[in-house]
Amino acid sequence: MTEITIDGVEYDLESLSENAKGQLASLQACDNKIRQLQTELAMVQTAKTAYGMALKGELPGNGTVPTLESNNPESEDTH
């Protein structure tokens, strides 16, 4: 006899209706999918951090990218 506990109440799994067993299976599938997605999210967040660090390493100087205006002395306001 296999028992499950739902909201603090123990139920004999074999005594549940087929519909209840199906709902339980769906609930378990949802829990499994949530765990899978949490793992995937952690991997993607780690990759995002690594890509950001790699990008910073590729930026010139102090991490600012010069614009055309800052490199062009004629664009300075001399009035």
C-alpha positions as a LaTeX table, in Angstrom:
\begin{tabular}{lrrr}
\hline
Residue & $x$ (\AA) & $y$ (\AA) & $z$ (\AA) \\
\hline
Met1 & 0.00 & 0.00 & 0.00 \\
Thr2 & 1.44 & 3.34 & $-1.12$ \\
Glu3 & 0.33 & 6.46 & 0.66 \\
Ile4 & 0.61 & 10.08 & $-0.33$ \\
Thr5 & 0.09 & 13.14 & 1.84 \\
Ile6 & $-1.85$ & 16.10 & 0.50 \\
Asp7 & $-2.46$ & 19.11 & 2.73 \\
Gly8 & $-1.48$ & 17.07 & 5.78 \\
Val9 & $-3.91$ & 14.24 & 5.03 \\
Glu10 & $-2.66$ & 10.77 & 4.10 \\
Tyr11 & $-4.37$ & 8.94 & 1.24 \\
Asp12 & $-4.00$ & 5.39 & 0.00 \\
Leu13 & $-2.86$ & 5.85 & $-3.60$ \\
Glu14 & $-4.65$ & 2.70 & $-4.70$ \\
Ser15 & $-7.96$ & 4.00 & $-3.35$ \\
Leu16 & $-7.87$ & 7.16 & $-5.47$ \\
Ser17 & $-10.04$ & 7.40 & $-8.56$ \\
Glu18 & $-8.40$ & 7.20 & $-11.97$ \\
Asn19 & $-9.14$ & 10.89 & $-12.42$ \\
Ala20 & $-7.42$ & 11.72 & $-9.10$ \\
Lys21 & $-4.42$ & 9.60 & $-10.11$ \\
Gly22 & $-4.27$ & 11.48 & $-13.39$ \\
Gln23 & $-4.38$ & 14.82 & $-11.60$ \\
Leu24 & $-1.61$ & 13.64 & $-9.28$ \\
Ala25 & 0.51 & 12.56 & $-12.25$ \\
Ser26 & $-0.04$ & 15.97 & $-13.87$ \\
Leu27 & 0.93 & 17.72 & $-10.65$ \\
Gln28 & 4.12 & 15.66 & $-10.42$ \\
Ala29 & 4.92 & 16.42 & $-14.07$ \\
Cys30 & 4.52 & 20.14 & $-13.33$ \\
Asp31 & 6.88 & 19.88 & $-10.36$ \\
Asn32 & 9.44 & 18.07 & $-12.52$ \\
Lys33 & 9.16 & 20.71 & $-15.27$ \\
Ile34 & 9.58 & 23.52 & $-12.74$ \\
Arg35 & 12.78 & 21.90 & $-11.44$ \\
Gln36 & 14.05 & 21.46 & $-15.01$ \\
Leu37 & 13.31 & 25.09 & $-15.88$ \\
Gln38 & 14.97 & 26.32 & $-12.68$ \\
Thr39 & 18.10 & 24.39 & $-13.65$ \\
Glu40 & 17.99 & 25.83 & $-17.17$ \\
Leu41 & 17.48 & 29.34 & $-15.79$ \\
Ala42 & 20.53 & 28.95 & $-13.54$ \\
Met43 & 22.61 & 27.85 & $-16.54$ \\
Val44 & 21.43 & 30.75 & $-18.69$ \\
Gln45 & 22.06 & 33.27 & $-15.89$ \\
Thr46 & 25.57 & 31.89 & $-15.49$ \\
Ala47 & 26.16 & 32.16 & $-19.24$ \\
Lys48 & 24.82 & 35.72 & $-19.25$ \\
Thr49 & 27.27 & 36.68 & $-16.51$ \\
Ala50 & 30.14 & 35.09 & $-18.44$ \\
Tyr51 & 29.16 & 36.87 & $-21.66$ \\
Gly52 & 29.00 & 40.18 & $-19.82$ \\
Met53 & 32.46 & 39.66 & $-18.34$ \\
Ala54 & 33.82 & 38.66 & $-21.76$ \\
Leu55 & 32.30 & 41.78 & $-23.30$ \\
Lys56 & 33.88 & 44.00 & $-20.66$ \\
Gly57 & 37.22 & 42.43 & $-21.49$ \\
Glu58 & 36.76 & 43.35 & $-25.14$ \\
Leu59 & 35.91 & 47.00 & $-24.52$ \\
Pro60 & 38.68 & 49.56 & $-25.01$ \\
Gly61 & 40.12 & 51.55 & $-22.14$ \\
Asn62 & 37.89 & 51.98 & $-19.15$ \\
Gly63 & 34.92 & 50.30 & $-20.73$ \\
Thr64 & 33.63 & 53.34 & $-22.59$ \\
Val65 & 33.38 & 53.25 & $-26.33$ \\
Pro66 & 34.53 & 56.49 & $-27.98$ \\
Thr67 & 31.95 & 58.17 & $-30.17$ \\
Leu68 & 32.60 & 60.04 & $-33.38$ \\
Glu69 & 31.89 & 63.33 & $-31.65$ \\
Ser70 & 34.44 & 62.75 & $-28.90$ \\
Asn71 & 37.14 & 61.91 & $-31.47$ \\
Asn72 & 36.38 & 64.83 & $-33.77$ \\
Pro73 & 37.88 & 68.14 & $-32.58$ \\
Glu74 & 35.67 & 70.05 & $-35.04$ \\
Ser75 & 32.57 & 68.89 & $-33.21$ \\
Glu76 & 33.55 & 70.69 & $-30.01$ \\
Asp77 & 31.61 & 73.83 & $-29.25$ \\
Thr78 & 34.18 & 76.66 & $-29.39$ \\
His79 & 31.70 & 79.53 & $-29.27$ \\
\hline
\end{tabular}
